[in-house]
Amino acid sequence: MALSMHKDASNSMDSSKYVRYTPEQVEALERVYAECPKPSSMRRQQLIRECPILSNIEPKQIKVWFQNRRCREKQRKEASRLQTVNRKLTAMNKLLMEENDRLQKQVSHLVYENGYMKQQIHTASATTTTDNSCESVVMSGQNQQQQNPTPQHPQRDANNPAGLLAIAEETLAEFLSKATGTAVDWVQMIGMKPGPDSIGIVAVAEILKDRPSWYRDCRCLDVLSIVPTGSGGTIELIYMQTYAPTTLAAARDFWTLRYTTSLEDGSLVICERSLTSSTGGPTGPPPSNFVRAEMLPSGYLIRPCEGGGSIIHIVDHVDLDVWSVPEVLRPLYESSKILAQKLTIAALQHIRQIAQESSGEIQCGGGRQPAVLRTFSQRLCRGFNDAVNGFVDDGWSLLGNDGVEDVTIAINSSPNKFLGSHYNSSMFPAFGGGVLCAKASMLLQNVPPALLVRFLREHRSEWADYGVDAYSAACLKATPYAVPCARPGGFPSTQVILPLAHTIEHEEFLEVVRIEGHAFSPEDVGLARDMYLLQLCSGVDENAIGACAQLVFAPIDESFADDALLLPSGFRVIPLDPKTAAPATTRTLDLASTLEVGSGNARAAGEADGYNLRSVLTIAFQFTFENHLRDSVAAMARQYVRSVVGSVQRVAMAIAPSRVGTQLGPKSLPGSPEALTLARWISRSYRIHTGSDLFRVESTAGDAILKQLWQHSDAIMCCSVKTNASPVFTFANQAGLDMLETTLVALQDIMLDKVLDESGRKFLCSEFSKIMQQGFAYLPAGICASSMNRPVSYDQAIAWKVLNDDDSNHCLAFMFMNWSFV
């Protein structure tokens, strides 16, 4: 009897300790876990009350379920990380084993050569005569060799293929010693997984050799001579010109030898180096208006993978003659991070982009082919680079200044120079005219480049002038000069961004911007029309080390043909590294071996705390002109660029974070939660009070809720709820900022009672107690005012109180539905 009771007690204890959940219960708990992985005790009790299917489960068991769920998630992430590390170590082990085999063969070869040399010396000593003159000659030769250990190469010129092949083989050996890691100290950076697997290694090689298609700073690349080799490879003599990143330094050019060959294991090698007086070889073109830079042995090692795909090893090693630029700009020319972003990572990203386009994984907007959209991006970058550099051989010449040298004016009246490029002769009037470029460069302090460019892209009205935009767009019309001059100040305008394409890593966006003008007086009606810009935004990922942030745009017409004329203008912000000791010549960048996922390793430990936020901003705006209006257009352009510089300086001061960390973003109010937490509170409180979801979460990513809240079509905003103080807005999504015509920086200066009209304020006061008790209330259709006192109508609004994790009141949220400017 006692045993039976003991057994029953054991069964009772087991049944209370172990709970078998139904699929419906698991689904309900998973939904809650996606929103809040660690709910409070009050939230768990509330969950039991709201979900009848969980009523038979004790709160303690639900707590245990969440603990187990978090443990499983942690184990899953750890397993994924270990698998990634294992793949990395396996790949590195394979490389080391192959390198070990190569070194053993090399040792065997050296041992054989050593034995052969000993035999030769022994033979020579046995047959030596006593003739003093012969001995004197031999000794003289030995002394000369000791004094000058550099071997005498055969004559190396374009007419001596054997000499070029010797240079090519030396370049190949030095490049492979870098690419396989035997002669360098590796510096790990964020890399890419093995790939791509949809294009072969020969196609990858051709893409990499076509440097102007992916290297945005490449102005031209001319192959002046091609020499085939006996092993099936090719030797090419190449002259390449590159753009200067700012207006404050000269452009660079390179005279190089490029060697393409195959290895015994099936790998393909493309190696390249500069031809100088020390290396030998033919003399290249004279560097007219360029600074001759040197490329040390660099290139690409493309190794096929088992089962498809390839591993690409890239080595970029250049000497850009840093001493020829001002000291403040030298970090641009000696930073390995900037070089990696411009060359190494750009090449890898371009190959991955081509591979995914070839497999049909990328869908582009507007019904256009990816290659056409890539061409638009290249033309925008090239046009902006041409404007910044203003090469004399393109027809550019400087115009006299007005006594102040802050803005440089260059003109181009030679349309024949641009035939076949991004310019077109139809831009130039038959009776004389040309293109005018106003440009300036400045140093910024404590402003993250990605944050500044993102702000300039999203809030064009903060710096742009609608009248100047109208003048720029006039060059596309039948009568290009219908707007003789831009009126300072213009009138209000709004922008609508229509995405066209983006790269797979979202580091570059191509989009069409529609600018809508709003005229308030009869004389403005003729100017207040919609205009369109083709815009390219890149470098807005703050985790990219050494990335250049850029915003380039050009006016287009409504038809937007594939061969549309483009006259690009824009901004470029390049970060300056803190001045450090010059890197050792044996260091290189390891991009292929770093297979860790996540951005936690984006910066080395301690780097964020000492991150020096100095950067160089370059601004360039292009306009067309008639000869008789050249001086007027130049004065307008100079004044406009100065106005833009002043606006950018004000914006930079406003958005500069007080303390820079690894997260770059707008500043939050003291004591306010992080944006991710606030977005979760807004969504959760809306569902608790109204019984419906604010939006459907389509992803379980940590920032999915914030992204959907930010991109919500209705205007959603939060304001503070404090006694004896007027409610002040603390947060708004993109639609909310557009409705209020403000920015996240200026949002905190707007009060709720200044936005609502009198009837709206009265209704909110009457419903305030209901909101506090019931949790929400609907507001009828009405009129509110933006920060610029423009009337805004809305069909309906809803207000609800936002609760934090402790179910305490945090703030008040509003959502204005179907709003529009009156």
N, C-alpha and C positions, 0 to 999 in steps of 0.2 A: 504494500500500500504506500509506504514511504517512497519507494523507488518510483512508483507511478506518479506520485505527486511531484517528485523531483523532476521527472521527465516532462510533466506538464509545465512545470515552472520554467524548465529550460526552453521548451518550445515557445512559451509566451515571451521569454526574454529574447529569443532569436527573432520572433516575428516583429518585436518592437525595434530590434537593432537593425535588421535588414529589411528594406522596403523595395518591392518590385514596382517600378513605375510603368504606366501604360504609355504607348506612343504619344497619345494626346497630351499627357502630363509632361513628357520630355519636350515636346514641341513648345508648350507654354513656357517651360523653364528656359529653354534655349532662346526664346524671344526676349525674355527679360535679361538673360546673360549677355546678349548682343548689345543691349543698351547700357547695362550696369553690371560688370562682372563681380562686383563686391557690394551687394545691396545691404543697407542697414537693417536692423531688426524691425524697425517700423515699416520699412519697405517690404520685408518678407511677410509681415502680418497683413499688410495691405494687399499683397499678392494673393494670399489665401482667401481674403474676403472677395476680391474681384474675380477670381477664377474658381468656380464651383468644383471643377474637376480636381482641384488640389485640396479640397476641404478635409479629406480623410488622411492627410499627411501632417505630421507635427512640424511646427516651425523649426525645431531642432534638426529634424531630418532634412528640411529644405536647406538649412544652413550647411549641413554636411554635404548635400548635393553640390552646392556652389563651391565648397572647398575642393571637392573631388574634381569638379569641372575645371577649376583654375589649375589644379595640379596636372590634369590631362593636357590642358592647353600648353602649359609650361613644358611638359615632357615632349609634346609634339614639336614645339619650336626648337627644343634642344636637339631632338632627333634630326630635324631638318638641317640644323646648323652643322651637326656632326657629319651628316651625309655630304654636305657641301665641302666641309673641310677634308673629308676622305677623298672626294673627287679631286680636290686640289692637290693633296699629297700624292695621290696615285699618278696624276699627270706630271708632277715635279719628279717623282721617283723614276718615271720612265725617261724623262729628260736627263736625269743624272746618270742613269745606267747607260744611256746612249753616249753621253759625254765621257763616261769612264772608258767605254770601249774605244772611243776615238783617241783618248789620251794614251791608252795602252798601245794602240797601233803606232801613235806618234813616238812613244818611247822606244818601241822596237825598231822603228825606222832610224831614230837618232843613234841607237846602239850600233846598228849596222853601219851607218855613216861614220861613226867614231872609229870602229874597227877598220874600215876602208881607209880612212885618213891616216891612221897609225901605220898601216901597211905601206901607203904611199910615201910617208916620211922615212920609214925604214929603208925602202928601196932607193929613195933619193940620196940618203946619207951613205948607202953602200956604193953608189956609183959616182960620188963626188970626186972631182979632180983637185989638184993643188994649185990650179991656175988662180992667182990672186985677183985678176981683173974680173973673172967670172964670179968669184966669191963676193967681191965688192958690189957687183950688180945685184946679186941675190940679197945681200944684207940691206942694200939701199931700198929695195922693194919692200922688205919686211918692215923697215922703219917707217916707210911711208904709209903702209897699211895700218900700223899701230897708231900713228898720228891721226889718221882719218879713217875710222872704222866703217864709214858709210860706203857701201859697195858702189862701184861705178856702173850705173844703169846704162843700157843701150840708149841710143838716141830716141827720144820719145816725142814724136810729132805726128801730125795727121797722115803723113806719108809712110809711117813706119808702124804697121799693125802689130808687129812683135813688141814694140815698146809700149803701145797702148794695152796690149794683153798683159804685159808684166804689171802695169799699174792696176789693171782690173783684178788680177789675181791677188795682189797685195791688199786691195780694197776688200775683196771677198774674205780673205783670211781675218783681217781686222774686224770686219763687220760680224762675222760668225763668232768671234771671240766675245763680242759684246752681246749678241743676240742669244747665245747659249749660256751666258753668265759665267764664263770662265775667266774673264779678265776685268770684271767690274764688280763694284759693290752695289747691290740692288737697292733701290729706293722704291718701296711699294706704294702704289696709288690705286684708286678705284679702277678696276678693270672690267673685262667682259668675259662671259662664258665662251667655250669653244663654239665656233660657228663662223660664217653661216653654212647651212647645209643644202641650200637650194640653188647655189651657183658653184661651179667648179673652181679649182685653184687658178686655172688659166684666166678665167673671167675676172677673178679677184685681182690677179696681177695687172690686167689691163685697166681695171678701175683705179687701182692705186697709182699706176703710171700716168693716168690722166689727171694730174694734180690740179689744173684749173677748175675741174668740175666739183671738187670738194674743199680745196684750200682757198678760203675766201680772200686771203691776202695775196694770192698769186695774180699778178697782172698779165703776164704772158710767159709761155714756155715754148721755146723754139728748139727743135732737134736739128742741129746744123750738119751732122754727119752720122752715118750708121755703118759700122764695120762688123760683119759676121765673123764668128769664131769657129774653129774646127770642131768644137764640142756641141755645136748647135745653138750656142748662145749668141748674144748681140752686144756690141759696145756702141754706146751713143754719146756724142758730144752735145751738151745741152747748155743753152743760155736761158736763164730765168730771171725775171724781174718781179719784185714783190712791192706791195704798197707800204707806205709808212702809216702807222696807226693813228698819228696825230699830225697837226700842222706844225709841230715844233721840232721835227727831225726829218732828215733826208731818208729817201727810200733806199732799199738794198737790192743788189743783184748778185747772181751766182753764175760761175762758169765751172761746170762739173762734167765728170765722166760717169755714165750710168752703165752698169754691167748686169745683164739678165742671163741667168744660167740655171741648170737643174743639177741637183745633187744625186748621189747614188741611191738614197732612200726614197726618191720620188718627190722630195721637197723642191720648191721653186724659190729662187733667191733673186731679189732685185736690190743691188747695192750701189751706192753712189758716193762720190767724194769730189771736192774741188780740185781743180788743176792749178797748181801754183808753181813758183820757181823751185821750191824744194821737192815737189813730187815729180816735176818734169811734165812733158806733154805740150801740146800746142797752146799758143797764147790766145785767149778769148777776146771778144769785142771790148773796146775801151769803155770804162764805166762813166758814161756821160750823164751828169746830174744824179748819179747813183753812188752809193758807198759799196764797194766790193766786199761782200761777206764771204766767209769760208764755211763750207760744209765738210766736217770731218766724216770718216767712214760711217755711213748711215744706210738705212734701207729696210727691206721687208723679207722675212723668212716665213714662207707659207707651207705648212706641213699638213698633209691630208690625215684625217682621223679615220679610225676603223668604223665602218657603218655609215659613213658620210660625214660631211662637214670638214672643217679645217681649223687649225690653230695658227694664228698670225702673230708673229713676233715683230714688233716695230721698234726700230732704234732711230731716234732723231737727235743728232749731235751737231750743233752749229756754233760758230763764233760770229756774232753780229757786229763786231767792232764797237764795243760798248763805250769806248773812250771818245768816240766822235759825236756823242749826244750830250746834252746838258745833264748835269749830275742828278737833277730831280727825276729825269726820265730813265736813268740807267736801269732801274729795276725792270722796266719793260723789255730790256734787251739782254738781261742776264738771269731772268727768272725761269727756272725749269718748269714751273707750274704753268706759266703763260704759254711757253713753247709746247707743252703737252696738250693744252686745250686747243691751240690753233692747229697743230699738226697731228699729233699721235691720236688723241681721242677723236678729233674730227674725221680722220681716216676710218677708224673703227666704226663710228656711228654711221658714216656714209655707206659703208659696206653692208651693215645690218639693215639700213633703210632700203637699199637696193634689193637685198635678199627677200625682205618681207613684201616689197612691192611685186617682185617676180612671182612670189607664191600666192599673190592675191589677198594677203592678210590685211592690207591697208586700203581703206575706202576714203576717197577724197571728195570734198564738197564741190558743188557747181557742175558736176558731170564732166570734169576735166581729167585728163590722164595725169598720173603722178609726175611723169617727166616734164610735162608742160608747167606744172606748178613749181617744180624744182628750178626750171629755167627762169621763172619770174623771181624766185628768191635770189638766184645768182645775178640777175640783171639789177635788182635793187641794191645788192651789196656792191657790185662793181661800179654802178653809177655813183653811189655814195663815196666809195674809195677814190674814184676819179675826181670828184668834187673836192675832197679833203686834200688830195695831193696836188692837183692842178699842174700836170706835167706840161712842159713847154712843147714837146713834140705832139701833144694833142691839140695844140692851139691856144692854150691858156696863157694869159698875161695879167700882171698885177695892175690894178688901178690905184691912183694916188689916194692917200687917206685924207681925213679932215683934220689932221693935227693930233689925233689920238689913235694909237696903234693897237687898240684892243680888238678891233674887228678888221679882218683882211678881206678885201674885195678883189675878186679875179673875174675876168671876162673872157669869153670865147666867141669869136666871130667867124670861125672857120667850120661850117657845118660839114665840109667834105672830110674832115678828120674823124667824124663820127659815123659815117655811112657804114651800115652793117653792124653797128653796136646798139647801145640802148638809146642813143639819140637818133633823130631823124631830121632830114632836111626840111620837112614841112613845119618844123618848129620855128624856122627862121623866115621872116618875111622877105618877099622878093626885093623890096627896096632897102634892105639893110637892117641888121639886127643881130642878135645872138643870145647867149646864155650868160647869166651873171650869177656868181656864187659868193655869198657872204658867209664867212666862217670864223670861228674863234675857238680857242682852247683855254681851259682853266683848271686849277687844282682844287679838288674838293677834300674836305676833312670830315671824318666820322660819319660818312654817308655810305651805306652798303650799296654798291652799284646795282644789284638785282632789285633792291627795294625802290631805288630812285627811278629806274626804267619802268618798273611795274606801275609806279604812281603816274608817271608821264603818260603811259599807255591808257590807264583807266580813267584819268581825269584830265583830258585834253583841254578842257575849258579853263584850267588853272594857268595855262601858259600860252595857248594858241589864240590868234586873232582871226575872227571869221572873215574880216575884210581881206586879210592877206591870203587866207585859204582860197577865197573867191578869185583873187588875182592869179594865184598859182593854177587854179583850175581853168582859167580863161585861155591858157595856151592850147587847150584841146578843142576849142570851139572854132567855128568857121571864121569868126572875127576875134582873134586871140586877144586883142588889146582893147576890148570894150570897157574894161575896168582900168582906167589910167593910173590909179594909185589907190592904195588901201587907206581907209579912214581909220585913224587910231581909235582903239576902243571897240569898234565894231558894235555888234549887238549880240544878245544871248544866243547860244546854239547848244545842241545836244548831239551826242554821238551814239550810234548803234553799231556794235562790232559783229560782223558776220564771218564766222570761221570758214576757212577754205581747206587748210591742211596743217598738219603738225608732224614733227618727227616722232619716232617711236619712243624716245626718252622725254618727249615734251620739252626739249631744250630750245625749240624754235617753233614759232607760230606764223603762219601766213594767213592773212585775213583781209576782208574788205570792210572799210569803215565808212558808214553813211553819216554825213554831217548835216543835221537839220537846222536851218536858220529860222529864227522867229522874229519877224519884223513887227514893230510897234508903231511905226509912223508910215505915212504914204510914200515918203521918199525912199524908204528902205525896202519896199516891196519888190523892186527890181533886182535887188541883191539877195534877198532872203529866199534862196532856193536850195534844194538838196544837192550836196556834192559828195563825191566818192573818192576814197583813197585806197590804194593797195598798200598794205602795211606788213612789215616783217619785224617781229619782235623775237629776240634771242637773248640767252644768258640770264634768264630770270630765275633760275634755280640757284638759291643761295648756298646749297651744299656743293656746288661745282667749284673746285679749287682753281683759282686763277682765271676764271671764265670772264670774258669780256661781255658786258651787257650792252645791247644795241637796240635802238628803235628807229627804223628807216621806213619812210612812206613816200608815195608819189601820187599825184592826182591822176585819176582815170575817168573816162566817161561811162555812161550807163551801159554801153554795148560790151565793154571790157573784152576786146578781142585778144586772141593769143599773141598777136604781134603789136599790142597796144604800146603807144609811146610812153616812156617812163622818164621822169625828171626827178630823181630821188633827193630827199632831204632827210635830216634826222639828227639823232644823238648817239654818241658812243661813249661809254664809261668803262675805263680799264683800271682794275685795281693795281696799286703799287705795293709790292712786297716790302716789308721792313728790310733795311739794308743789312745784309749778312755777308759773311765771308764767301768768297767765290767758291763754287763747288769744285771738288776734285775732278780732274779730267777723266778719271776712271769710273765716275758714277753715271748711271743711266736710269731710265724709268721702267719699272716692271709693271706692265699693264696686263700681261697675259696670265700671270701666275696668281693674281689676286682674285679669288673666286668667292670671297665672303659676300654674303647678302646683307642688305640694310645699309643705312647711312651712318651707323655709329662710328665707323672708321674713316669718315670723310675727312676729318682733320686729326692731326696728331694730338696726343694728350698735351694739354697746356697751351696749345696754339691759339685756341679761341680766346683765352684770357688776355693774351698779349697781341691780339690781332690789330694791326695798324690799319685803320680805315682811311688811308689816303688813296685817292684815285684821280685820274685825269679824265676830264670831260671834254669831248670835242663836239662842236655844233657846226653844221653846214646846211645852208638853205639855198636852193637854186631857183632862179626866176628867168623867164625870157624877157627880152626888151627890144624896142625899136631904137634905132640909132639916135633919133632926135629926143628920145625920152631916157637915154641911158643914165644921165646924171640924176634924174628924178628917181628912177628905179633904184639906183645905187644908194641914194640917201634914204629911201624907204627901207631897203634891205638892211642897211647899217643900223638904222634906228630899231628895226624889228628884232634883229639879233641881239642888240643890247637889251631890249625889253625882255626877250626870252631868257637871256643870261640872268637878269634881275629876278625873274619869276622862278627860275631854277634854284637860285641861291636862297630865295625865301622858302621854297618847298624843302630844300635840303636842310635848312635850319629847323623846319617844323617836324620833319620825319626822322631826324637824326636820333637814334636811340641813346639813352643816357648811359647804358652799359651794354656792350655788344657781347653776345654769347653765340652759341651755335645756331640759335633760332633767330632769324631776322624777320621782323614784322612790325606792325603798328604798335605803339605803346598803349598799355591798358591802364585804367584808373587804379590808384592804390587800393589794394584790398579786393579788387574784382577777380573773378576766377579766370582761368585760362579759357581761350576761345572754344576749345574742344569741349570743355566741361559745360560752359554756358550754352552751347548749342544743344547738348544732351539735355540740360535742364529745361530749355525752352520746349523741345519736342516732347519730353516726358510729361511736363505740366499740361501741355495742350491736350494730350491724350487722357490724362487723369480727369481734367475738368470737363471736357466736351465729349469724351467717349469715342473719339475718332482720331485717326492719325493725321498729323500735320503734313506728312509726306511719307511715301514708302521708301524704306531704306533698302537699296538694291545691292549693297556691299557690306561686308563685315569689317572693312578696313577701319582703322582708328579714326580717320578724319572724314569718313563717308557722310556722317550726319552734318558736320560743319560745311562740307562742300555743297550738299543738297540745300541746306538752309541758305547759304550764300547765293546760290544760283536760282532760288525760288522766284517764280515770276511775280508774285505779290510782294508788296513792300512790307517787310517785317522789321520792327525796331523795338528796342527796349529803353525804358527810362527809369530813373531812380525813384524810389518811394521813401521819402524821408519826411518826418514831421517838421513843420515850421520852415520848409524849404520848397521852392518850386521844382517840379519834376524836370530833370535834365536828361537828355538822351545820352545813353552810354554805348549803344551798339545798334547797327543797322546792316542789313544785307545789301547786296549790290543794287537791287531794285529800290530799297529804301533810301540809299544814298542818291540815286538818280532822282527820286521823287522830291527829296529835300534839296537837291542841287548843292550838295556839300561833299565833304570828304570825311574819312574816318578821323582825321586830325582835327577838323573844325566841328565835328559833330557834337562834341562835348560842350560847345558854346551855345547850342540851340536848346531852348526851353519848350516844353510841351504846350504851354498856354500861348506861345507865339505862333504855333503852327495851326492849331485848331481855330476855327472861327467862333463867333459868339455862341451860336446855337450848339456847336459841337462841345464847347466848354461847359455849357449849362447841362447838356444831356449827360456828359461824363461825370459831372459832380453829382447829379441825381442818381446815377447808377454805380457810384463808387462803392457804397456800402454793399451793394449786391455783388460786386466783383470780389470784395474781400470775404464775403460769406460763402457765396456759391462758387466762386473761383473764376467766373468769366461772365461776359455780357456782350451782346451784339449791339453795335452802333448803327443807326440808319445812314443812308446815303447823305453825302454832304460835300462841303468845300473846305479845303485847308490851303495853307500857303507854304511855299518853299522858302528857303533861306534868302532867295532873291525876290521875295514877295510876289511870286507868280502864282496865280490860282491853280489849284489841282483838285479835280473832282474824283470821287470814288463811289462805287456802287454800294458797298457795305464795308464795315470794319468790325473787327472783333478784338476785345481786350481781355487778357487773362493774366492772372498772377503767376509768376515763375517761382517755383519752389526749389530749394537746394536739396542736397542729399539728406539733410535732417528734417525735411518738410517744413522749413522755415521760409518766410517770405523773403525773396531776394530782390526782385524787381517786378515791373509791370511791362508786359509785352503787348504790342499792337500789330495787327495785320490789316492793311488797307488793300481791298480787292478791286481789280479792274480800274486802276487809277489812270488818269491821263491829264495832261495839261489842257486847261481851258483856252 
